[in-house]
Amino acid sequence: MVDIVSYSMIAITAFCFGLIVSFQIAHIHYCRKLTQLLRRSISTKTIAPVLAEYEELKTKT
C-alpha cells in the first residue's frame, strides 16, 4: 500500500507547479498586451489607445 504522505506530497507539488505555471502564462499574456498597447501609443504619438483600453476594461467590470 502506498503511503498517504507520499500522495499528499505529490498533490502539494502538483498544486504549486500549477500555480507557478498559471502565473507565468498570465504574466506573458499581460506583457504582450502591454507591449502591443505601447506600440500603438508610440505610433500614434498619443495616449489615446491607453485611455481607450482603460475605458473598455472599465465597462466590462
PQR file with spaces between the fields and no chain letter, atoms N, CA, C, O and H, PARSE charges and radii, in Angstrom:
ATOM       1  N    MET     1       0.836   -1.181    0.000 -0.4000 1.5000
ATOM       2  CA   MET     1       0.000    0.000    0.000 -0.0000 2.0000
ATOM       3  C    MET     1       0.883    1.247    0.000  0.5500 1.7000
ATOM       4  O    MET     1       1.882    1.317    0.715 -0.5500 1.4000
ATOM       5  N    VAL     2       0.494    2.231   -0.816 -0.4000 1.5000
ATOM       6  CA   VAL     2       1.283    3.455   -0.939 -0.0000 2.0000
ATOM       7  C    VAL     2       0.965    4.361    0.236  0.5500 1.7000
ATOM       8  O    VAL     2      -0.184    4.492    0.658 -0.5500 1.4000
ATOM       9  H    VAL     2      -0.318    2.175   -1.397  0.4000 1.0000
ATOM      10  N    ASP     3       1.984    4.962    0.736 -0.4000 1.5000
ATOM      11  CA   ASP     3       1.859    5.827    1.909 -0.0000 2.0000
ATOM      12  C    ASP     3       1.049    7.087    1.564  0.5500 1.7000
ATOM      13  O    ASP     3       1.228    7.679    0.499 -0.5500 1.4000
ATOM      14  H    ASP     3       2.918    4.856    0.394  0.4000 1.0000
ATOM      15  N    ILE     4       0.177    7.475    2.459 -0.4000 1.5000
ATOM      16  CA   ILE     4      -0.663    8.665    2.267 -0.0000 2.0000
ATOM      17  C    ILE     4       0.182    9.944    2.242  0.5500 1.7000
ATOM      18  O    ILE     4      -0.193   10.927    1.604 -0.5500 1.4000
ATOM      19  H    ILE     4       0.032    6.995    3.324  0.4000 1.0000
ATOM      20  N    VAL     5       1.298    9.924    2.924 -0.4000 1.5000
ATOM      21  CA   VAL     5       2.190   11.092    2.936 -0.0000 2.0000
ATOM      22  C    VAL     5       2.777   11.314    1.547  0.5500 1.7000
ATOM      23  O    VAL     5       2.925   12.454    1.106 -0.5500 1.4000
ATOM      24  H    VAL     5       1.603    9.125    3.443  0.4000 1.0000
ATOM      25  N    SER     6       3.108   10.230    0.864 -0.4000 1.5000
ATOM      26  CA   SER     6       3.656   10.354   -0.496 -0.0000 2.0000
ATOM      27  C    SER     6       2.623   10.968   -1.436  0.5500 1.7000
ATOM      28  O    SER     6       2.950   11.860   -2.219 -0.5500 1.4000
ATOM      29  H    SER     6       2.987    9.304    1.223  0.4000 1.0000
ATOM      30  N    TYR     7       1.390   10.500   -1.362 -0.4000 1.5000
ATOM      31  CA   TYR     7       0.333   11.077   -2.185 -0.0000 2.0000
ATOM      32  C    TYR     7       0.117   12.552   -1.856  0.5500 1.7000
ATOM      33  O    TYR     7      -0.096   13.371   -2.750 -0.5500 1.4000
ATOM      34  H    TYR     7       1.125    9.776   -0.726  0.4000 1.0000
ATOM      35  N    SER     8       0.172   12.877   -0.596 -0.4000 1.5000
ATOM      36  CA   SER     8      -0.008   14.268   -0.181 -0.0000 2.0000
ATOM      37  C    SER     8       1.109   15.152   -0.726  0.5500 1.7000
ATOM      38  O    SER     8       0.853   16.259   -1.201 -0.5500 1.4000
ATOM      39  H    SER     8       0.345   12.212    0.130  0.4000 1.0000
ATOM      40  N    MET     9       2.331   14.674   -0.658 -0.4000 1.5000
ATOM      41  CA   MET     9       3.469   15.453   -1.163 -0.0000 2.0000
ATOM      42  C    MET     9       3.371   15.637   -2.677  0.5500 1.7000
ATOM      43  O    MET     9       3.672   16.715   -3.189 -0.5500 1.4000
ATOM      44  H    MET     9       2.540   13.775   -0.273  0.4000 1.0000
ATOM      45  N    ILE    10       2.954   14.599   -3.390 -0.4000 1.5000
ATOM      46  CA   ILE    10       2.784   14.705   -4.843 -0.0000 2.0000
ATOM      47  C    ILE    10       1.677   15.705   -5.163  0.5500 1.7000
ATOM      48  O    ILE    10       1.821   16.512   -6.081 -0.5500 1.4000
ATOM      49  H    ILE    10       2.710   13.723   -2.974  0.4000 1.0000
ATOM      50  N    ALA    11       0.580   15.659   -4.419 -0.4000 1.5000
ATOM      51  CA   ALA    11      -0.532   16.583   -4.647 -0.0000 2.0000
ATOM      52  C    ALA    11      -0.120   18.026   -4.382  0.5500 1.7000
ATOM      53  O    ALA    11      -0.463   18.917   -5.159 -0.5500 1.4000
ATOM      54  H    ALA    11       0.463   15.003   -3.673  0.4000 1.0000
ATOM      55  N    ILE    12       0.601   18.266   -3.311 -0.4000 1.5000
ATOM      56  CA   ILE    12       1.064   19.618   -2.984 -0.0000 2.0000
ATOM      57  C    ILE    12       2.036   20.118   -4.047  0.5500 1.7000
ATOM      58  O    ILE    12       1.966   21.277   -4.458 -0.5500 1.4000
ATOM      59  H    ILE    12       0.880   17.542   -2.680  0.4000 1.0000
ATOM      60  N    THR    13       2.937   19.253   -4.492 -0.4000 1.5000
ATOM      61  CA   THR    13       3.896   19.632   -5.523 -0.0000 2.0000
ATOM      62  C    THR    13       3.187   19.967   -6.829  0.5500 1.7000
ATOM      63  O    THR    13       3.521   20.957   -7.479 -0.5500 1.4000
ATOM      64  H    THR    13       2.993   18.312   -4.158  0.4000 1.0000
ATOM      65  N    ALA    14       2.212   19.149   -7.218 -0.4000 1.5000
ATOM      66  CA   ALA    14       1.465   19.408   -8.444 -0.0000 2.0000
ATOM      67  C    ALA    14       0.677   20.706   -8.335  0.5500 1.7000
ATOM      68  O    ALA    14       0.598   21.463   -9.302 -0.5500 1.4000
ATOM      69  H    ALA    14       1.941   18.344   -6.690  0.4000 1.0000
ATOM      70  N    PHE    15       0.100   20.967   -7.187 -0.4000 1.5000
ATOM      71  CA   PHE    15      -0.647   22.208   -6.972 -0.0000 2.0000
ATOM      72  C    PHE    15       0.263   23.425   -7.100  0.5500 1.7000
ATOM      73  O    PHE    15      -0.089   24.393   -7.773 -0.5500 1.4000
ATOM      74  H    PHE    15       0.164   20.351   -6.401  0.4000 1.0000
ATOM      75  N    CYS    16       1.420   23.382   -6.463 -0.4000 1.5000
ATOM      76  CA   CYS    16       2.367   24.503   -6.534 -0.0000 2.0000
ATOM      77  C    CYS    16       2.876   24.710   -7.956  0.5500 1.7000
ATOM      78  O    CYS    16       3.009   25.844   -8.417 -0.5500 1.4000
ATOM      79  H    CYS    16       1.706   22.595   -5.916  0.4000 1.0000
ATOM      80  N    PHE    17       3.158   23.611   -8.644 -0.4000 1.5000
ATOM      81  CA   PHE    17       3.609   23.708  -10.025 -0.0000 2.0000
ATOM      82  C    PHE    17       2.520   24.348  -10.886  0.5500 1.7000
ATOM      83  O    PHE    17       2.825   25.178  -11.742 -0.5500 1.4000
ATOM      84  H    PHE    17       3.050   22.690   -8.269  0.4000 1.0000
ATOM      85  N    GLY    18       1.272   23.981  -10.675 -0.4000 1.5000
ATOM      86  CA   GLY    18       0.159   24.570  -11.406 -0.0000 2.0000
ATOM      87  C    GLY    18       0.031   26.057  -11.148  0.5500 1.7000
ATOM      88  O    GLY    18      -0.228   26.829  -12.071 -0.5500 1.4000
ATOM      89  H    GLY    18       1.024   23.306   -9.979  0.4000 1.0000
ATOM      90  N    LEU    19       0.209   26.468   -9.899 -0.4000 1.5000
ATOM      91  CA   LEU    19       0.156   27.902   -9.584 -0.0000 2.0000
ATOM      92  C    LEU    19       1.269   28.672  -10.280  0.5500 1.7000
ATOM      93  O    LEU    19       1.040   29.763  -10.803 -0.5500 1.4000
ATOM      94  H    LEU    19       0.419   25.841   -9.149  0.4000 1.0000
ATOM      95  N    ILE    20       2.450   28.117  -10.289 -0.4000 1.5000
ATOM      96  CA   ILE    20       3.585   28.785  -10.928 -0.0000 2.0000
ATOM      97  C    ILE    20       3.357   28.903  -12.428  0.5500 1.7000
ATOM      98  O    ILE    20       3.595   29.960  -13.014 -0.5500 1.4000
ATOM      99  H    ILE    20       2.636   27.231   -9.864  0.4000 1.0000
ATOM     100  N    VAL    21       2.896   27.822  -13.051 -0.4000 1.5000
ATOM     101  CA   VAL    21       2.660   27.840  -14.497 -0.0000 2.0000
ATOM     102  C    VAL    21       1.552   28.828  -14.853  0.5500 1.7000
ATOM     103  O    VAL    21       1.684   29.577  -15.821 -0.5500 1.4000
ATOM     104  H    VAL    21       2.703   26.964  -12.576  0.4000 1.0000
ATOM     105  N    SER    22       0.473   28.841  -14.094 -0.4000 1.5000
ATOM     106  CA   SER    22      -0.622   29.758  -14.403 -0.0000 2.0000
ATOM     107  C    SER    22      -0.191   31.209  -14.219  0.5500 1.7000
ATOM     108  O    SER    22      -0.602   32.077  -14.989 -0.5500 1.4000
ATOM     109  H    SER    22       0.365   28.232  -13.307  0.4000 1.0000
ATOM     110  N    PHE    23       0.630   31.482  -13.211 -0.4000 1.5000
ATOM     111  CA   PHE    23       1.139   32.841  -13.024 -0.0000 2.0000
ATOM     112  C    PHE    23       2.004   33.253  -14.212  0.5500 1.7000
ATOM     113  O    PHE    23       1.893   34.381  -14.693 -0.5500 1.4000
ATOM     114  H    PHE    23       0.964   30.777  -12.585  0.4000 1.0000
ATOM     115  N    GLN    24       2.857   32.362  -14.685 -0.4000 1.5000
ATOM     116  CA   GLN    24       3.722   32.676  -15.821 -0.0000 2.0000
ATOM     117  C    GLN    24       2.911   32.924  -17.090  0.5500 1.7000
ATOM     118  O    GLN    24       3.225   33.838  -17.853 -0.5500 1.4000
ATOM     119  H    GLN    24       2.947   31.446  -14.294  0.4000 1.0000
ATOM     120  N    ILE    25       1.875   32.123  -17.324 -0.4000 1.5000
ATOM     121  CA   ILE    25       1.033   32.302  -18.502 -0.0000 2.0000
ATOM     122  C    ILE    25       0.320   33.654  -18.443  0.5500 1.7000
ATOM     123  O    ILE    25       0.259   34.369  -19.443 -0.5500 1.4000
ATOM     124  H    ILE    25       1.621   31.380  -16.705  0.4000 1.0000
ATOM     125  N    ALA    26      -0.214   34.003  -17.280 -0.4000 1.5000
ATOM     126  CA   ALA    26      -0.880   35.297  -17.130 -0.0000 2.0000
ATOM     127  C    ALA    26       0.110   36.443  -17.315  0.5500 1.7000
ATOM     128  O    ALA    26      -0.223   37.453  -17.935 -0.5500 1.4000
ATOM     129  H    ALA    26      -0.164   33.423  -16.467  0.4000 1.0000
ATOM     130  N    HIS    27       1.301   36.298  -16.792 -0.4000 1.5000
ATOM     131  CA   HIS    27       2.329   37.329  -16.915 -0.0000 2.0000
ATOM     132  C    HIS    27       2.698   37.550  -18.381  0.5500 1.7000
ATOM     133  O    HIS    27       2.793   38.693  -18.828 -0.5500 1.4000
ATOM     134  H    HIS    27       1.571   35.478  -16.288  0.4000 1.0000
ATOM     135  N    ILE    28       2.904   36.483  -19.120 -0.4000 1.5000
ATOM     136  CA   ILE    28       3.242   36.588  -20.541 -0.0000 2.0000
ATOM     137  C    ILE    28       2.098   37.242  -21.307  0.5500 1.7000
ATOM     138  O    ILE    28       2.325   38.090  -22.170 -0.5500 1.4000
ATOM     139  H    ILE    28       2.827   35.554  -18.757  0.4000 1.0000
ATOM     140  N    HIS    29       0.875   36.846  -20.991 -0.4000 1.5000
ATOM     141  CA   HIS    29      -0.296   37.414  -21.678 -0.0000 2.0000
ATOM     142  C    HIS    29      -0.372   38.930  -21.477  0.5500 1.7000
ATOM     143  O    HIS    29      -0.553   39.674  -22.441 -0.5500 1.4000
ATOM     144  H    HIS    29       0.690   36.157  -20.290  0.4000 1.0000
ATOM     145  N    TYR    30      -0.237   39.381  -20.254 -0.4000 1.5000
ATOM     146  CA   TYR    30      -0.364   40.809  -19.987 -0.0000 2.0000
ATOM     147  C    TYR    30       0.846   41.604  -20.471  0.5500 1.7000
ATOM     148  O    TYR    30       0.709   42.774  -20.830 -0.5500 1.4000
ATOM     149  H    TYR    30      -0.090   38.777  -19.471  0.4000 1.0000
ATOM     150  N    CYS    31       2.022   40.991  -20.485 -0.4000 1.5000
ATOM     151  CA   CYS    31       3.188   41.686  -21.047 -0.0000 2.0000
ATOM     152  C    CYS    31       3.027   41.893  -22.542  0.5500 1.7000
ATOM     153  O    CYS    31       3.367   42.956  -23.062 -0.5500 1.4000
ATOM     154  H    CYS    31       2.133   40.041  -20.194  0.4000 1.0000
ATOM     155  N    ARG    32       2.508   40.881  -23.243 -0.4000 1.5000
ATOM     156  CA   ARG    32       2.264   41.029  -24.683 -0.0000 2.0000
ATOM     157  C    ARG    32       1.198   42.078  -24.948  0.5500 1.7000
ATOM     158  O    ARG    32       1.319   42.871  -25.881 -0.5500 1.4000
ATOM     159  H    ARG    32       2.231   40.017  -22.820  0.4000 1.0000
ATOM     160  N    LYS    33       0.164   42.084  -24.137 -0.4000 1.5000
ATOM     161  CA   LYS    33      -0.906   43.071  -24.302 -0.0000 2.0000
ATOM     162  C    LYS    33      -0.369   44.484  -24.059  0.5500 1.7000
ATOM     163  O    LYS    33      -0.697   45.411  -24.800 -0.5500 1.4000
ATOM     164  H    LYS    33       0.065   41.439  -23.379  0.4000 1.0000
ATOM     165  N    LEU    34       0.446   44.645  -23.035 -0.4000 1.5000
ATOM     166  CA   LEU    34       1.034   45.955  -22.744 -0.0000 2.0000
ATOM     167  C    LEU    34       1.980   46.391  -23.851  0.5500 1.7000
ATOM     168  O    LEU    34       1.993   47.566  -24.221 -0.5500 1.4000
ATOM     169  H    LEU    34       0.712   43.892  -22.433  0.4000 1.0000
ATOM     170  N    THR    35       2.767   45.475  -24.385 -0.4000 1.5000
ATOM     171  CA   THR    35       3.687   45.808  -25.474 -0.0000 2.0000
ATOM     172  C    THR    35       2.919   46.267  -26.702  0.5500 1.7000
ATOM     173  O    THR    35       3.299   47.243  -27.348 -0.5500 1.4000
ATOM     174  H    THR    35       2.757   44.521  -24.085  0.4000 1.0000
ATOM     175  N    GLN    36       1.839   45.566  -27.025 -0.4000 1.5000
ATOM     176  CA   GLN    36       1.021   45.952  -28.174 -0.0000 2.0000
ATOM     177  C    GLN    36       0.406   47.341  -27.961  0.5500 1.7000
ATOM     178  O    GLN    36       0.365   48.158  -28.881 -0.5500 1.4000
ATOM     179  H    GLN    36       1.531   44.772  -26.500  0.4000 1.0000
ATOM     180  N    LEU    37      -0.063   47.591  -26.753 -0.4000 1.5000
ATOM     181  CA   LEU    37      -0.646   48.888  -26.437 -0.0000 2.0000
ATOM     182  C    LEU    37       0.394   50.000  -26.520  0.5500 1.7000
ATOM     183  O    LEU    37       0.100   51.089  -27.012 -0.5500 1.4000
ATOM     184  H    LEU    37      -0.030   46.926  -26.006  0.4000 1.0000
ATOM     185  N    LEU    38       1.593   49.734  -26.047 -0.4000 1.5000
ATOM     186  CA   LEU    38       2.663   50.740  -26.120 -0.0000 2.0000
ATOM     187  C    LEU    38       3.075   51.022  -27.552  0.5500 1.7000
ATOM     188  O    LEU    38       3.350   52.167  -27.909 -0.5500 1.4000
ATOM     189  H    LEU    38       1.832   48.849  -25.647  0.4000 1.0000
ATOM     190  N    ARG    39       3.120   49.977  -28.378 -0.4000 1.5000
ATOM     191  CA   ARG    39       3.467   50.196  -29.787 -0.0000 2.0000
ATOM     192  C    ARG    39       2.435   51.075  -30.474  0.5500 1.7000
ATOM     193  O    ARG    39       2.788   51.958  -31.255 -0.5500 1.4000
ATOM     194  H    ARG    39       2.897   49.047  -28.088  0.4000 1.0000
ATOM     195  N    ARG    40       1.146   50.833  -30.181 -0.4000 1.5000
ATOM     196  CA   ARG    40       0.095   51.673  -30.758 -0.0000 2.0000
ATOM     197  C    ARG    40       0.229   53.108  -30.266  0.5500 1.7000
ATOM     198  O    ARG    40       0.035   54.050  -31.034 -0.5500 1.4000
ATOM     199  H    ARG    40       0.859   50.115  -29.546  0.4000 1.0000
ATOM     200  N    SER    41       0.559   53.274  -28.996 -0.4000 1.5000
ATOM     201  CA   SER    41       0.705   54.623  -28.442 -0.0000 2.0000
ATOM     202  C    SER    41       1.889   55.352  -29.060  0.5500 1.7000
ATOM     203  O    SER    41       1.814   56.551  -29.327 -0.5500 1.4000
ATOM     204  H    SER    41       0.717   52.508  -28.373  0.4000 1.0000
ATOM     205  N    ILE    42       2.971   54.638  -29.286 -0.4000 1.5000
ATOM     206  CA   ILE    42       4.153   55.267  -29.881 -0.0000 2.0000
ATOM     207  C    ILE    42       3.890   55.625  -31.334  0.5500 1.7000
ATOM     208  O    ILE    42       4.298   56.689  -31.799 -0.5500 1.4000
ATOM     209  H    ILE    42       3.032   53.664  -29.070  0.4000 1.0000
ATOM     210  N    SER    43       3.207   54.736  -32.056 -0.4000 1.5000
ATOM     211  CA   SER    43       2.960   55.015  -33.481 -0.0000 2.0000
ATOM     212  C    SER    43       1.987   56.177  -33.669  0.5500 1.7000
ATOM     213  O    SER    43       2.113   56.931  -34.634 -0.5500 1.4000
ATOM     214  H    SER    43       2.876   53.872  -31.678  0.4000 1.0000
ATOM     215  N    THR    44       1.015   56.334  -32.760 -0.4000 1.5000
ATOM     216  CA   THR    44       0.084   57.455  -32.885 -0.0000 2.0000
ATOM     217  C    THR    44       0.574   58.705  -32.158  0.5500 1.7000
ATOM     218  O    THR    44       0.026   59.792  -32.344 -0.5500 1.4000
ATOM     219  H    THR    44       0.913   55.721  -31.977  0.4000 1.0000
ATOM     220  N    LYS    45       1.593   58.548  -31.341 -0.4000 1.5000
ATOM     221  CA   LYS    45       2.191   59.632  -30.561 -0.0000 2.0000
ATOM     222  C    LYS    45       1.195   60.293  -29.618  0.5500 1.7000
ATOM     223  O    LYS    45       1.284   61.488  -29.334 -0.5500 1.4000
ATOM     224  H    LYS    45       2.038   57.666  -31.190  0.4000 1.0000
ATOM     225  N    THR    46       0.232   59.486  -29.131 -0.4000 1.5000
ATOM     226  CA   THR    46      -0.724   59.960  -28.129 -0.0000 2.0000
ATOM     227  C    THR    46      -0.951   58.837  -27.117  0.5500 1.7000
ATOM     228  O    THR    46      -0.501   57.705  -27.300 -0.5500 1.4000
ATOM     229  H    THR    46       0.159   58.515  -29.361  0.4000 1.0000
ATOM     230  N    ILE    47      -1.656   59.184  -26.058 -0.4000 1.5000
ATOM     231  CA   ILE    47      -2.019   58.152  -25.089 -0.0000 2.0000
ATOM     232  C    ILE    47      -3.458   57.694  -25.286  0.5500 1.7000
ATOM     233  O    ILE    47      -4.030   57.036  -24.417 -0.5500 1.4000
ATOM     234  H    ILE    47      -2.021   60.103  -25.909  0.4000 1.0000
ATOM     235  N    ALA    48      -4.038   58.040  -26.422 -0.4000 1.5000
ATOM     236  CA   ALA    48      -5.428   57.681  -26.704 -0.0000 2.0000
ATOM     237  C    ALA    48      -5.671   56.168  -26.664  0.5500 1.7000
ATOM     238  O    ALA    48      -6.697   55.751  -26.126 -0.5500 1.4000
ATOM     239  H    ALA    48      -3.573   58.574  -27.128  0.4000 1.0000
ATOM     240  N    PRO    49      -4.781   55.323  -27.207 -0.5600 1.5000
ATOM     241  CA   PRO    49      -5.024   53.877  -27.103  0.2800 2.0000
ATOM     242  C    PRO    49      -5.059   53.375  -25.660  0.5500 1.7000
ATOM     243  O    PRO    49      -5.806   52.454  -25.331 -0.5500 1.4000
ATOM     244  N    VAL    50      -4.254   53.982  -24.817 -0.4000 1.5000
ATOM     245  CA   VAL    50      -4.238   53.595  -23.403 -0.0000 2.0000
ATOM     246  C    VAL    50      -5.556   53.975  -22.746  0.5500 1.7000
ATOM     247  O    VAL    50      -6.137   53.189  -21.998 -0.5500 1.4000
ATOM     248  H    VAL    50      -3.647   54.730  -25.084  0.4000 1.0000
ATOM     249  N    LEU    51      -6.019   55.178  -23.027 -0.4000 1.5000
ATOM     250  CA   LEU    51      -7.285   55.626  -22.449 -0.0000 2.0000
ATOM     251  C    LEU    51      -8.462   54.810  -22.975  0.5500 1.7000
ATOM     252  O    LEU    51      -9.388   54.499  -22.226 -0.5500 1.4000
ATOM     253  H    LEU    51      -5.547   55.817  -23.634  0.4000 1.0000
ATOM     254  N    ALA    52      -8.428   54.464  -24.258 -0.4000 1.5000
ATOM     255  CA   ALA    52      -9.499   53.652  -24.836 -0.0000 2.0000
ATOM     256  C    ALA    52      -9.531   52.262  -24.198  0.5500 1.7000
ATOM     257  O    ALA    52     -10.605   51.733  -23.911 -0.5500 1.4000
ATOM     258  H    ALA    52      -7.676   54.716  -24.867  0.4000 1.0000
ATOM     259  N    GLU    53      -8.370   51.680  -23.980 -0.4000 1.5000
ATOM     260  CA   GLU    53      -8.307   50.364  -23.337 -0.0000 2.0000
ATOM     261  C    GLU    53      -8.793   50.448  -21.891  0.5500 1.7000
ATOM     262  O    GLU    53      -9.476   49.545  -21.408 -0.5500 1.4000
ATOM     263  H    GLU    53      -7.498   52.109  -24.213  0.4000 1.0000
ATOM     264  N    TYR    54      -8.446   51.512  -21.219 -0.4000 1.5000
ATOM     265  CA   TYR    54      -8.891   51.703  -19.850 -0.0000 2.0000
ATOM     266  C    TYR    54     -10.416   51.802  -19.776  0.5500 1.7000
ATOM     267  O    TYR    54     -11.048   51.196  -18.912 -0.5500 1.4000
ATOM     268  H    TYR    54      -7.891   52.246  -21.612  0.4000 1.0000
ATOM     269  N    GLU    55     -10.985   52.565  -20.684 -0.4000 1.5000
ATOM     270  CA   GLU    55     -12.453   52.701  -20.719 -0.0000 2.0000
ATOM     271  C    GLU    55     -13.130   51.374  -21.058  0.5500 1.7000
ATOM     272  O    GLU    55     -14.180   51.043  -20.508 -0.5500 1.4000
ATOM     273  H    GLU    55     -10.471   53.058  -21.386  0.4000 1.0000
ATOM     274  N    GLU    56     -12.520   50.627  -21.965 -0.4000 1.5000
ATOM     275  CA   GLU    56     -13.082   49.326  -22.340 -0.0000 2.0000
ATOM     276  C    GLU    56     -13.056   48.362  -21.153  0.5500 1.7000
ATOM     277  O    GLU    56     -14.026   47.640  -20.919 -0.5500 1.4000
ATOM     278  H    GLU    56     -11.667   50.896  -22.412  0.4000 1.0000
ATOM     279  N    LEU    57     -11.976   48.346  -20.419 -0.4000 1.5000
ATOM     280  CA   LEU    57     -11.885   47.479  -19.230 -0.0000 2.0000
ATOM     281  C    LEU    57     -12.845   47.927  -18.147  0.5500 1.7000
ATOM     282  O    LEU    57     -13.393   47.102  -17.415 -0.5500 1.4000
ATOM     283  H    LEU    57     -11.188   48.932  -20.609  0.4000 1.0000
ATOM     284  N    LYS    58     -13.051   49.225  -18.043 -0.4000 1.5000
ATOM     285  CA   LYS    58     -13.927   49.772  -17.024 -0.0000 2.0000
ATOM     286  C    LYS    58     -15.385   49.377  -17.281  0.5500 1.7000
ATOM     287  O    LYS    58     -16.133   49.117  -16.338 -0.5500 1.4000
ATOM     288  H    LYS    58     -12.606   49.895  -18.638  0.4000 1.0000
ATOM     289  N    THR    59     -15.787   49.331  -18.553 -0.4000 1.5000
ATOM     290  CA   THR    59     -17.155   48.971  -18.876 -0.0000 2.0000
ATOM     291  C    THR    59     -17.397   47.461  -18.765  0.5500 1.7000
ATOM     292  O    THR    59     -18.538   47.038  -18.586 -0.5500 1.4000
ATOM     293  H    THR    59     -15.179   49.542  -19.318  0.4000 1.0000
ATOM     294  N    LYS    60     -16.354   46.654  -18.868 -0.4000 1.5000
ATOM     295  CA   LYS    60     -16.511   45.198  -18.761 -0.0000 2.0000
ATOM     296  C    LYS    60     -16.791   44.759  -17.327  0.5500 1.7000
ATOM     297  O    LYS    60     -17.482   43.765  -17.104 -0.5500 1.4000
ATOM     298  H    LYS    60     -15.427   46.998  -19.013  0.4000 1.0000
ATOM     299  N    THR    61     -16.260   45.493  -16.363 -0.4000 1.5000
ATOM     300  CA   THR    61     -16.441   45.084  -14.962 -0.0000 2.0000
ATOM     301  C    THR    61     -17.578   45.770  -14.298  0.5500 1.7000
ATOM     302  O    THR    61     -17.846   45.523  -13.122 -0.5500 1.4000
ATOM     303  H    THR    61     -15.698   46.300  -16.544  0.4000 1.0000
